[in-house]
Amino acid sequence: REVDASSTVELAASIKERGVLEPVLVTRTPKGLRLVAGFRRVAAAKSVGMKSVPARILELSELEVLESQLVENVQRKDLSPIEEAKGLKALLEASGLTQEAIGKKIGKSQSYVANRIRLVTLPATVQELVGTGKLEASHAEVLLKAPAEARSVVEQIAKEAAKSHASVRDLEHDLTWRVRDHMQAIAFQKKRSTSKF
């Protein structure tokens, strides 16, 4: 995940005064040590001029590294819904685990995991709005209900909802009517192009 420099300011002040109290987690790789958990602590420590931090070395497989990173970040609630979705998708693809098994690992339901993973199917512009917090995950889940043929409508509604801070209910209402009109227009065009005059 991305580490926002502004989010480490408070942590950096604490580290400057008390040091790093909780060791970061690392694992050995052929190229050296790899940071598994503690990205914010390392960034904050660097920002106050520290050259090293306490670390626990664990022997982990690539899959276990992915699991550890995802579980830590989901439990700390410092991932955006899109970062979480990408992490869950990567874990699903790399592990061969079911959505239910992944849900148990992170303390969430199978439907939560499924809905989060589906966020990566949204248009990139919508993912960006969700990733930056301009739209909530609940808004994005409503937008997922639209058929693929209505992608342009979804993007437009998402941009408008982000600007107006529309409620989920208002977004759902708007989406229903505009997608219906869009799909009717597509059907009319198809019928017109196949009609013989």
ABEGO torsion letter per residue (X at the ends): XBBBAAAAAAAAAAAAAAEBABBBBBBBBAAEBBBABGAAAAAAAAAAGBABBBBBBBBBBAAAAAAAAAAAAAAAGABBAAAAAAAAAAAAAAAGBBAAAAAAAAGBBAAAAAAAAAAAABBAAAAAAAAAGABBAAAAAAAAABBAAAAAAAAAAAAAAAAAGBBAAAAAAAAAAAAAAAAAAAAAAAAAAABBX
